């Protein structure tokens, strides 16, 4: 027998976004009547990543959304069951259900037959759909210092670095807009003109969004365009987790040596599972996202965890470290999980150079 969990890691053992999003929902809200229970269910499809990415900003307060997946042509039974369990009331400015993407009419009719009003957000393309979501988020400003004044621009061509924006988007309500690598779509450019006073951040390197597109955005908006990127998606996930803009206050700022922390670890190739668990960035431990492979944890991730790892205190006491593992062992194998456990575990082998931090904190 091999346990699903280790002392410092919790695995959410599902391989589909529908199952994993419901599992995470039930972890976050084991009782529907909890004070933090979602007021709105946000439905997204697993077929096309931009719709799910754009939806992430609607999770943040005051909408208090919960993101669930369902196919484009039917309301999944498990998703319906979770909607009924949570029974979202909606808010003064948002209905109980918001569906984002090209859902077929029968999906919307079934939801309405359950007694819920539905707002269906769907533009002529993923770019215009993301603009519509950003406009809604602007009408219902997130209750965070950086959410109302910031925008993310990410690649619509590849999810590998773009997905990193979703966790901070749920964390603070920053809207997400899309571009091609080498061409800024007209709808995105127009939206940037309308929101030219926002602070714009490109998530990902030049292989995701080119310098020419960055320069074009810079001619539209008022503030300098900032880029959060590493040499590859793994390093970009670390860069984003460490990032903090002292001017705008945007960023996770998980960059304090020896302080410890908690993260969500996800297979780079499963954007759907990543977004399905994105509420971990908004509730509980508010975890940034770190990207890994099925069968290995990149050295840049391990080095970062070692940097954050607190020293062992005697007697043992917080801070500690923790990690959520997304998917079954087919998605992230047991050896990789065990290596992450080893990287998170605070013991006699921890970096003793952190000793002064530990002693001063005591």
C-alpha positions as CSV (number, residue, x, y, z in Angstrom):
1,X,0.0,0.0,0.0
2,X,1.3,3.5,-0.9
3,X,-0.5,6.3,0.8
4,X,-1.9,9.2,-1.3
5,X,-0.5,11.8,1.0
6,X,2.8,12.4,2.8
7,X,3.4,14.4,6.0
8,X,3.9,17.7,4.1
9,X,2.0,17.0,0.8
10,X,-1.7,16.6,0.1
11,X,-2.7,14.9,-3.2
12,X,-6.0,15.6,-4.9
13,X,-6.2,12.3,-6.8
14,X,-8.3,13.0,-9.9
15,X,-7.4,13.1,-13.5
16,X,-10.3,15.1,-15.0
17,X,-11.0,18.8,-14.4
18,X,-14.6,18.1,-13.6
19,X,-13.7,15.7,-10.8
20,X,-10.8,17.7,-9.5
21,X,-12.7,21.0,-9.4
22,X,-15.5,19.4,-7.4
23,X,-13.0,17.8,-5.1
24,X,-11.3,21.1,-4.4
25,X,-14.7,22.8,-3.9
26,X,-15.6,20.2,-1.3
27,X,-12.2,20.7,0.4
28,X,-12.7,24.5,0.5
29,X,-16.3,24.4,1.6
30,X,-17.1,21.1,3.4
31,X,-20.3,22.8,4.8
32,X,-22.3,24.8,2.3
33,X,-23.4,27.2,5.0
34,X,-19.8,28.4,5.8
35,X,-19.4,32.2,5.9
36,X,-16.9,32.0,3.1
37,X,-19.1,29.9,0.9
38,X,-19.2,31.0,-2.8
39,X,-22.0,33.2,-3.9
40,X,-21.5,32.5,-7.6
41,X,-20.6,29.4,-9.6
42,X,-18.4,30.1,-12.6
43,X,-18.8,27.4,-15.3
44,X,-16.0,26.9,-17.8
45,X,-15.2,24.2,-20.4
46,X,-12.1,22.0,-20.4
47,X,-11.9,22.0,-24.2
48,X,-10.3,25.5,-24.7
49,X,-8.0,27.0,-22.1
50,X,-8.5,30.8,-22.7
51,X,-12.1,30.7,-21.4
52,X,-11.0,29.1,-18.1
53,X,-8.1,31.4,-17.7
54,X,-10.2,34.5,-18.3
55,X,-12.7,33.3,-15.8
56,X,-10.1,33.2,-12.9
57,X,-10.5,36.9,-12.0
58,X,-14.1,36.4,-11.2
59,X,-13.3,34.2,-8.2
60,X,-12.2,37.1,-6.0
61,X,-14.5,39.0,-3.7
62,X,-17.0,40.6,-3.8
63,X,-18.2,38.1,-6.4
64,X,-16.9,35.2,-4.3
65,X,-17.0,32.8,-7.2
66,X,-16.2,29.1,-7.4
67,X,-14.9,27.8,-10.7
68,X,-16.3,24.4,-11.9
69,X,-15.8,22.6,-15.2
70,X,-18.4,21.0,-17.5
71,X,-18.5,19.9,-21.2
72,X,-19.7,22.4,-23.8
73,X,-22.6,20.2,-24.7
74,X,-23.9,19.0,-21.4
75,X,-24.0,19.8,-17.7
76,X,-21.9,17.2,-16.0
77,X,-23.8,15.2,-13.4
78,X,-21.1,15.8,-10.8
79,X,-21.0,19.5,-11.5
80,X,-24.8,19.7,-11.2
81,X,-24.6,17.9,-7.9
82,X,-22.1,20.4,-6.6
83,X,-24.1,23.4,-7.8
84,X,-27.1,22.0,-5.9
85,X,-25.0,21.3,-2.8
86,X,-23.6,24.8,-2.6
87,X,-26.9,26.5,-3.8
88,X,-25.2,29.8,-4.7
89,X,-27.4,32.9,-4.0
90,X,-25.7,35.3,-6.4
91,X,-24.9,38.9,-5.4
92,X,-26.5,42.3,-6.0
93,X,-24.4,42.6,-9.1
94,X,-23.9,39.0,-10.3
95,X,-26.3,36.1,-10.8
96,X,-25.8,32.7,-9.2
97,X,-24.3,31.2,-12.3
98,X,-21.8,32.7,-14.8
99,X,-21.0,30.5,-17.8
100,X,-18.0,31.5,-19.9
101,X,-17.4,30.0,-23.3
102,X,-19.3,28.6,-26.3
103,X,-21.7,26.4,-24.3
104,X,-24.6,25.0,-26.2
105,X,-28.1,26.2,-25.4
106,X,-29.2,23.0,-23.6
107,X,-26.6,23.5,-20.9
108,X,-27.9,26.9,-20.1
109,X,-31.5,25.7,-20.2
110,X,-30.8,22.9,-17.8
111,X,-29.2,25.4,-15.3
112,X,-32.3,27.7,-15.7
113,X,-34.6,24.7,-15.1
114,X,-32.8,24.2,-11.7
115,X,-34.0,27.7,-10.7
116,X,-30.9,29.7,-11.3
117,X,-30.4,32.8,-13.4
118,X,-27.4,32.5,-15.8
119,X,-25.1,35.1,-17.2
120,X,-23.6,33.7,-20.4
121,X,-20.3,35.5,-21.4
122,X,-19.3,34.6,-25.0
123,X,-17.6,36.9,-27.6
124,X,-16.8,36.3,-31.2
125,X,-13.4,34.9,-30.2
126,X,-11.4,34.0,-27.1
127,X,-10.0,37.5,-27.2
128,X,-13.3,39.3,-27.2
129,X,-14.6,36.9,-24.5
130,X,-11.7,37.7,-22.3
131,X,-12.4,41.4,-22.8
132,X,-16.0,40.9,-21.8
133,X,-14.9,39.2,-18.6
134,X,-12.4,42.0,-17.9
135,X,-15.2,44.6,-18.4
136,X,-17.4,42.7,-15.9
137,X,-14.5,42.6,-13.4
138,X,-14.1,46.3,-13.9
139,X,-17.8,46.9,-13.1
140,X,-17.5,44.8,-10.0
141,X,-14.0,45.8,-8.7
142,X,-12.1,43.1,-6.7
143,X,-11.5,43.9,-3.1
144,X,-7.8,44.0,-3.3
145,X,-5.2,46.7,-3.6
146,X,-3.8,45.6,-7.0
147,X,-6.7,43.9,-8.7
148,X,-8.6,47.0,-9.7
149,X,-5.6,48.8,-11.2
150,X,-3.8,45.9,-13.0
151,X,-4.1,43.7,-16.1
152,X,-2.3,40.5,-17.2
153,X,-1.6,40.0,-20.9
154,X,-0.7,36.4,-21.8
155,X,-0.4,34.1,-24.8
156,X,-3.5,32.6,-26.4
157,X,-1.2,30.3,-28.4
158,X,0.1,28.2,-25.6
159,X,-1.0,27.6,-22.0
160,X,2.4,26.7,-20.5
161,X,3.3,30.1,-19.1
162,X,-0.1,31.8,-19.4
163,X,-1.6,29.4,-16.8
164,X,0.6,31.0,-14.1
165,X,-1.5,34.2,-14.3
166,X,-4.6,32.3,-13.2
167,X,-3.5,31.7,-9.6
168,X,-2.7,35.3,-9.0
169,X,-5.9,36.3,-10.8
170,X,-8.0,34.3,-8.3
171,X,-5.8,35.6,-5.5
172,X,-6.4,39.3,-6.2
173,X,-8.9,39.6,-9.1
174,X,-6.5,40.9,-11.8
175,X,-8.2,40.4,-15.2
176,X,-6.5,38.4,-17.9
177,X,-6.3,39.5,-21.6
178,X,-4.9,37.5,-24.5
179,X,-2.6,38.1,-27.4
180,X,-0.8,36.1,-30.1
181,X,2.9,35.8,-29.7
182,X,3.7,38.2,-32.6
183,X,0.4,40.0,-33.1
184,X,-1.7,42.0,-30.8
185,X,-5.4,41.3,-31.6
186,X,-7.5,44.3,-32.4
187,X,-10.0,43.5,-29.6
188,X,-7.3,43.3,-27.0
189,X,-5.7,46.5,-28.3
190,X,-9.0,48.3,-28.0
191,X,-9.6,47.1,-24.5
192,X,-6.1,48.3,-23.5
193,X,-6.9,51.7,-24.9
194,X,-10.1,51.7,-22.8
195,X,-8.1,50.7,-19.7
196,X,-4.9,52.6,-20.5
197,X,-4.5,53.7,-16.9
198,X,-4.0,50.1,-15.7
199,X,-0.6,48.6,-14.8
200,X,0.0,45.9,-17.5
201,X,2.1,42.8,-16.8
202,X,3.1,40.2,-19.4
203,X,3.4,36.7,-18.0
204,X,5.9,34.6,-19.9
205,X,9.1,35.0,-21.9
206,X,9.6,36.2,-25.5
207,X,8.8,32.8,-26.8
208,X,5.2,33.3,-25.4
209,X,4.8,37.1,-26.0
210,X,7.3,38.8,-28.3
211,X,9.1,42.0,-27.5
212,X,7.3,43.6,-30.5
213,X,3.9,43.0,-28.9
214,X,5.2,44.2,-25.6
215,X,6.4,47.5,-27.3
216,X,3.1,47.9,-29.0
217,X,1.2,47.5,-25.7
218,X,3.6,50.1,-24.3
219,X,2.5,52.6,-26.9
220,X,-1.1,52.2,-25.7
221,X,-1.0,52.2,-21.9
222,X,0.2,54.9,-19.7
223,X,2.5,53.0,-17.3
224,X,5.6,51.0,-18.4
225,X,4.8,47.4,-19.4
226,X,6.4,44.9,-17.0
227,X,7.3,41.3,-17.9
228,X,7.4,38.4,-15.4
229,X,9.5,35.6,-17.0
230,X,12.2,33.0,-16.6
231,X,14.0,31.0,-19.2
232,X,11.2,28.3,-19.3
233,X,7.8,27.8,-17.6
234,X,9.4,26.2,-14.5
235,X,11.7,29.1,-13.9
236,X,8.8,31.5,-14.7
237,X,6.7,29.9,-12.0
238,X,9.5,30.6,-9.5
239,X,10.0,34.1,-10.8
240,X,6.3,34.9,-10.4
241,X,6.2,33.4,-6.9
242,X,9.1,35.6,-5.9
243,X,7.9,38.7,-7.7
244,X,6.8,41.9,-6.0
245,X,6.4,45.3,-7.6
246,X,7.2,47.9,-5.0
247,X,5.4,50.6,-7.0
248,X,2.0,48.8,-7.5
249,X,2.3,46.1,-4.8
250,X,1.5,43.4,-7.3
251,X,3.1,40.0,-6.7
252,X,3.2,37.0,-4.4
253,X,6.4,38.2,-2.8
254,X,7.2,34.7,-1.5
255,X,10.8,35.6,-1.4
256,X,11.8,35.6,2.3
257,X,14.7,33.3,3.0
258,X,13.9,30.7,5.7
259,X,10.3,31.8,6.2
260,X,8.6,28.7,4.8
261,X,5.5,28.6,2.7
262,X,2.9,26.5,0.9
263,X,2.5,25.9,-2.8
264,X,0.4,24.0,-5.4
265,X,2.5,21.7,-7.5
266,X,1.1,20.8,-10.9
267,X,2.1,19.0,-14.1
268,X,3.1,21.5,-16.7
269,X,1.0,19.7,-19.3
270,X,-2.3,19.7,-17.4
271,X,-3.6,23.3,-17.5
272,X,-7.1,22.0,-16.9
273,X,-6.2,20.4,-13.5
274,X,-4.2,23.6,-12.6
275,X,-7.2,25.9,-13.2
276,X,-9.5,23.4,-11.5
277,X,-7.5,23.9,-8.2
278,X,-6.9,27.6,-8.6
279,X,-9.1,28.5,-5.7
280,X,-6.3,27.3,-3.5
281,X,-4.7,30.6,-4.4
282,X,-7.8,32.5,-3.0
283,X,-8.7,30.5,0.1
284,X,-6.8,28.8,2.9
285,X,-3.0,28.9,2.4
286,X,-3.3,31.1,-0.7
287,X,-0.8,29.0,-2.6
288,X,1.2,30.2,-5.6
289,X,1.7,27.7,-8.4
290,X,4.9,25.8,-9.1
291,X,5.2,23.8,-12.3
292,X,6.8,20.4,-12.4
293,X,7.0,17.3,-14.7
294,X,5.2,14.0,-14.2
295,X,8.5,12.2,-13.3
296,X,10.8,15.0,-12.0
297,X,10.9,18.2,-10.1
298,X,13.1,20.8,-11.9
299,X,16.3,21.9,-10.1
300,X,15.1,25.5,-10.1
301,X,12.0,24.5,-8.1
302,X,14.1,22.5,-5.6
303,X,16.5,25.3,-5.1
304,X,13.7,27.7,-4.5
305,X,12.2,25.4,-1.9
306,X,15.5,25.0,-0.2
307,X,15.9,28.8,0.0
308,X,12.5,29.2,1.7
309,X,12.9,26.2,4.0
310,X,13.0,27.3,7.7
311,X,15.6,25.9,10.0
312,X,14.7,23.2,12.5
313,X,13.8,24.7,15.8
314,X,13.9,23.0,19.1
315,X,11.3,22.3,20.2
316,X,9.8,22.1,16.7
317,X,7.4,24.9,15.9
318,X,6.1,26.9,12.9
319,X,6.7,28.0,10.3
320,X,6.4,24.8,8.3
321,X,5.9,24.1,4.6
322,X,3.2,22.3,2.6
323,X,2.3,21.3,-0.9
324,X,-0.8,20.4,-2.8
325,X,-0.2,17.8,-5.5
326,X,-2.7,17.8,-8.4
327,X,-3.8,14.6,-10.1
328,X,-3.3,10.9,-9.6
329,X,0.1,9.2,-9.9
330,X,-0.4,9.0,-13.7
331,X,-0.2,12.8,-13.7
332,X,2.5,13.2,-11.0
333,X,4.1,10.0,-10.0
334,X,4.9,8.9,-6.4
335,X,8.6,9.4,-6.7
336,X,8.1,13.0,-7.7
337,X,5.7,13.5,-4.8
338,X,8.3,11.9,-2.4
339,X,11.0,14.2,-3.7
340,X,8.7,17.2,-3.1
341,X,8.0,15.9,0.4
342,X,11.8,15.7,1.0
343,X,12.3,19.2,-0.3
344,X,9.5,20.6,2.0
345,X,10.3,18.6,5.2
346,X,12.0,20.6,7.9
347,X,14.5,18.4,9.7
348,X,18.2,18.2,10.8
349,X,19.2,18.3,7.2
350,X,17.7,21.7,6.6
351,X,20.1,24.5,5.6
352,X,21.7,25.7,8.9
353,X,22.5,29.0,7.4
354,X,19.0,30.0,8.3
355,X,19.8,29.5,12.0
356,X,20.0,33.2,12.8
357,X,16.5,33.8,11.4
358,X,15.1,31.0,13.5
359,X,16.8,32.1,16.7
360,X,15.8,35.8,16.2
361,X,12.2,34.8,15.7
362,X,12.1,33.0,18.9
